[in-house]
Amino acid sequence: MNRCAVPRKVLIVLGTRPECLKLASVCRALGQYPDCVPIVLNSGQHRASVERTLAQLEIGCDIRAEQMAGASLYASIKELRAGIRHAAERVAPDVLLAQGDTATAYAAALASRDLGIAFAHVEAGLRTDHPYRPFPEEHFRRRISRIARLHFAPTLSAVRNLHGEGIDPASVVHAGNTIIDLLRNELEQTPAAPPLPIAASNRVLTFTLHRRENRGAGIRQACNAVRRLLAAHDDLVVVCPLPPHPATRAQLARELADCPRVQLTESIDYPQFIALLRRSALIVTDSGGIQEEAPHLGVPLLLLRQNTERVEETALGGATLLDLRREDLCRAASRMLAAPRPIPLPFTDAAPNGDGRAGRRIAHHLLQLLTTGSSSGHRYRYDNHPRGVAV
Ligand SMILES: CC(=O)N[C@@H]1[C@@H](OP(=O)(O)OP(=O)(O)OC[C@H]2O[C@@H](n3ccc(=O)[nH]c3=O)[C@H](O)[C@@H]2O)O[C@H](CO)[C@@H](O)[C@@H]1O
């Protein structure tokens, strides 16, 4: 690759814990290039959680916006967009980069369009079968794809989705999923201990819920099923890290407050959380990232959602979709607890989310865009290379 005469500035915008986790390997890889200056902006969406997660990951934060007030979703987007635009005007980056489907990612894409700055989207092309479900994530990611100049797709189905929507194939890079970089790195270290003492004779169920669609009736039904499950299996303990959203955490805490063998915790640091997942007999969740991690840990997962964008994981049997409005969680969980534990998926090119080198691929192609001034310098033929990229 040609070297840039002037170092290129990449403004990396993140606003929630999963964005920090999923951009860690990209930040590190960009930092390896002497002609690139990565600048990290905490958007203020979940300000404290981002501060804490970046510190754990040993990633510096260059700009901190105030915690957003966020009276409504619309007000949050407006506030985040203005803050990101303000930071970008000061930094004058060559490219703005964000990840996933959060309010921050959408606001960053809008701010880049306001200012005419190229936008690079990590985890591009995930789609469910419904244009705005889950809400607001599906809506955000579809809008972001209309703005982005470079799309880093985690999976082959995401690549196909983008091509199917008429996105220029030259701007789509099949990079793999950056959470796999972090997970692989974590599993190669000395294992951390789970966050809470758990007796050897106990089986663990990790329970996390935070999606908007599950607030209210969904959480109530799921918690009732957890009670019945605990009554049916006296060796079972449930660990439930509470999400940052105030109403959701309050409801979970209320529904599970007097439950025996349920441990409610604050959000758990990544190494300890992975240790907890490994120690689990079953995961019950509505999380996106945990669906990507569980197959590599060999832990069965019940996904409490109406649909999913992780089609590869469900096809593999790594995640089982359960619609709480129609199916009984207690029965499905008991069935899964009785089944043999799945074999962990190895980190190879053949795994749906890649081999754990996505961050390096993203940095390479981003720098190529910045040096050549266009992404058309690297057209990939997906049929010729298993990951569709040359590095
Ligand atoms: C619709 C949808 O699926 N959207 C997703 C959504 O994120 P999510 O649903 O995956 O969010 P969470 O479940 O909060 O985070 C998960 C990560 O956090 C770790 N974890 C969890 C609990 C804990 O106590 N400690 C931890 O360390 C865990 O291992 C995992 O890696 O937004 C992301 C950003 O844009 C998107 O990428 C992503 O598509």
The ligand as a MOL file (V3000), in Angstrom:
LIG
                    3D

  0  0  0     0  0            999 V3000
M  V30 BEGIN CTAB
M  V30 COUNTS 39 41 0 0 0
M  V30 BEGIN ATOM
M  V30 1 C -30.1610 -6.0020 17.1350 0
M  V30 2 C -28.8150 -6.3980 17.7410 0
M  V30 3 O -28.5960 -7.5450 17.9550 0
M  V30 4 N -27.9340 -5.3870 17.9990 0
M  V30 5 C -26.6370 -5.6110 18.6410 0
M  V30 6 C -26.4740 -4.6030 19.7600 0
M  V30 7 O -25.7990 -5.1590 20.8430 0
M  V30 8 P -26.0560 -6.4530 21.7510 0
M  V30 9 O -27.4740 -6.8600 21.7450 0
M  V30 10 O -25.0840 -7.4670 21.3400 0
M  V30 11 O -25.6770 -5.8200 23.1980 0
M  V30 12 P -25.2880 -6.4780 24.5540 0
M  V30 13 O -26.0130 -7.7490 24.7470 0
M  V30 14 O -25.4190 -5.4270 25.5950 0
M  V30 15 O -23.7480 -6.7040 24.4300 0
M  V30 16 C -23.1950 -7.8720 24.0220 0
M  V30 17 C -21.7140 -7.8840 24.3210 0
M  V30 18 O -21.4550 -7.4960 25.6670 0
M  V30 19 C -20.8200 -8.5660 26.3930 0
M  V30 20 N -21.3080 -8.4930 27.7820 0
M  V30 21 C -22.6470 -8.6960 28.0690 0
M  V30 22 C -23.1160 -8.5700 29.3690 0
M  V30 23 C -22.1930 -8.2250 30.4100 0
M  V30 24 O -22.5500 -8.0690 31.5980 0
M  V30 25 N -20.8800 -8.0350 30.0740 0
M  V30 26 C -20.4090 -8.1540 28.7890 0
M  V30 27 O -19.2150 -7.9830 28.5550 0
M  V30 28 C -21.1870 -9.8080 25.6230 0
M  V30 29 O -20.2270 -10.8180 25.7600 0
M  V30 30 C -21.2580 -9.3110 24.1750 0
M  V30 31 O -19.9930 -9.2660 23.5620 0
M  V30 32 O -25.7200 -3.4570 19.4290 0
M  V30 33 C -24.4360 -3.7330 18.9330 0
M  V30 34 C -23.6430 -2.4500 18.8500 0
M  V30 35 O -23.8770 -1.7120 17.7140 0
M  V30 36 C -24.5660 -4.4530 17.6100 0
M  V30 37 O -23.3050 -4.9010 17.2250 0
M  V30 38 C -25.4480 -5.6670 17.7160 0
M  V30 39 O -25.8330 -6.0770 16.4150 0
M  V30 END ATOM
M  V30 BEGIN BOND
M  V30 1 1 1 2
M  V30 2 2 2 3
M  V30 3 1 2 4
M  V30 4 1 4 5
M  V30 5 1 5 6
M  V30 6 1 5 38
M  V30 7 1 6 7
M  V30 8 1 6 32
M  V30 9 1 7 8
M  V30 10 2 8 9
M  V30 11 1 8 10
M  V30 12 1 8 11
M  V30 13 1 11 12
M  V30 14 2 12 13
M  V30 15 1 12 14
M  V30 16 1 12 15
M  V30 17 1 15 16
M  V30 18 1 16 17
M  V30 19 1 17 18
M  V30 20 1 17 30
M  V30 21 1 18 19
M  V30 22 1 19 20
M  V30 23 1 19 28
M  V30 24 1 20 21
M  V30 25 1 20 26
M  V30 26 2 21 22
M  V30 27 1 22 23
M  V30 28 2 23 24
M  V30 29 1 23 25
M  V30 30 1 25 26
M  V30 31 2 26 27
M  V30 32 1 28 29
M  V30 33 1 28 30
M  V30 34 1 30 31
M  V30 35 1 32 33
M  V30 36 1 33 34
M  V30 37 1 33 36
M  V30 38 1 34 35
M  V30 39 1 36 37
M  V30 40 1 36 38
M  V30 41 1 38 39
M  V30 END BOND
M  V30 END CTAB
M  END
